[in-house]
Amino acid sequence: MIISTLRIVAEPDKNDEILEILFSVKGPTEGEAGCISCRIFQDLRNERVITYEEVWQSEEKLYQHIRSDLYRNILAVMDMSNGPPEVKFSTISNIAGMELIKKALGYFDTEGNSQRNTGVR
């Protein structure tokens, strides 16, 4: 799994335009084969800080997306950033849930047997 993250700071007069572009890309991107999710975040303390995140099943699917006409809109948004955009691609090889928290807190021994009874299930 690969997480693609774009973080930009919008010029005050470009904020709405950037969000409009990102929302126009979000739906079609979610419909692409290999896309797990696509989300847009806006900082609550500074609405000019916008984060656009895509999660992909594989590097191959991500590359196909980056080569698409749709991705040109994302590149345009990068050009609209007030300063250099922050772009990150993170490869995830392992995903864990509540079991990791329980293990870290000592609820399971090495065989996975419960050791504590503190109400956490």
C-alpha positions in Angstrom: 0.0 0.0 0.0 1.2 3.5 -0.8 0.0 6.7 0.7 0.5 9.8 -1.5 0.3 13.1 0.5 0.3 16.6 -0.8 0.4 19.5 1.6 0.2 23.1 0.4 -0.5 26.6 1.7 -2.9 28.4 -0.5 -2.7 32.1 -1.4 -5.7 33.8 0.3 -7.4 34.5 -3.1 -6.7 30.9 -4.4 -8.1 28.9 -1.4 -11.5 28.3 -2.9 -10.2 27.5 -6.4 -7.7 25.0 -5.0 -10.4 23.2 -3.0 -12.7 23.2 -6.0 -10.0 21.5 -8.1 -9.2 19.0 -5.5 -12.9 18.0 -5.0 -13.3 17.7 -8.8 -10.4 15.2 -8.8 -11.4 13.3 -5.6 -14.5 11.5 -7.0 -12.9 10.2 -10.3 -9.7 9.2 -8.4 -11.8 7.1 -5.9 -13.3 5.4 -8.9 -9.9 4.4 -10.4 -8.9 0.7 -10.1 -6.4 0.4 -7.2 -7.5 3.5 -5.3 -8.3 2.6 -1.7 -9.2 6.1 -0.6 -8.9 9.8 -1.4 -9.3 12.5 1.2 -9.0 16.3 1.5 -8.1 17.9 4.8 -8.2 21.6 5.7 -6.3 22.8 8.9 -8.8 24.1 11.4 -6.4 26.8 12.7 -5.3 27.9 9.3 -7.8 27.2 6.4 -5.1 28.0 3.9 -3.2 24.8 4.8 -4.7 22.0 2.7 -3.7 18.4 2.6 -4.7 16.0 -0.2 -4.2 12.3 0.4 -4.6 9.3 -1.8 -4.1 5.6 -0.7 -3.2 3.1 -3.4 -3.1 -0.7 -3.5 0.2 -0.8 -5.5 3.0 1.2 -6.9 1.9 0.2 -10.4 -1.6 1.7 -9.9 -0.2 4.9 -8.4 2.1 5.3 -11.4 -0.8 4.8 -13.8 -2.7 7.6 -11.9 0.3 9.9 -11.9 0.6 9.5 -15.7 -3.2 10.3 -16.2 -4.8 13.5 -17.4 -6.6 13.7 -14.1 -3.3 14.0 -12.2 -2.5 17.2 -14.2 -5.0 18.9 -12.0 -3.0 17.9 -8.9 0.2 19.3 -10.6 -1.7 22.5 -11.2 -2.7 22.8 -7.5 1.0 22.3 -6.6 1.8 25.3 -8.9 -0.7 27.3 -7.0 0.9 26.7 -3.6 2.3 29.7 -1.7 5.7 28.2 -1.4 7.1 24.8 -2.2 4.4 22.1 -1.8 5.2 19.2 0.5 4.9 15.9 -1.4 5.4 12.5 0.2 4.9 8.9 -0.9 4.9 6.4 2.0 5.0 2.7 1.4 3.2 0.7 4.1 4.1 -3.0 4.5 2.2 -3.8 7.7 -1.0 -2.6 9.2 -2.1 -3.3 12.8 -5.1 -2.3 14.9 -6.2 -2.5 18.5 -4.1 -5.7 18.9 -0.9 -3.5 18.7 -2.1 -1.2 21.5 -3.0 -4.2 23.7 0.4 -5.9 22.9 2.3 -2.6 23.7 0.4 -2.2 27.0 1.2 -5.8 27.9 -2.3 -7.3 27.5 -0.9 -10.3 25.6 2.0 -12.6 26.1 4.1 -13.8 23.2 1.5 -16.5 22.3 -1.3 -13.9 22.2 -2.9 -15.0 25.5 -4.5 -12.3 27.6 -2.5 -11.4 30.7 -4.4 -8.5 32.1 -8.0 -7.8 32.8 -8.4 -4.0 32.8 -11.6 -3.7 30.7 -9.8 -3.2 27.4 -11.2 -5.7 24.9 
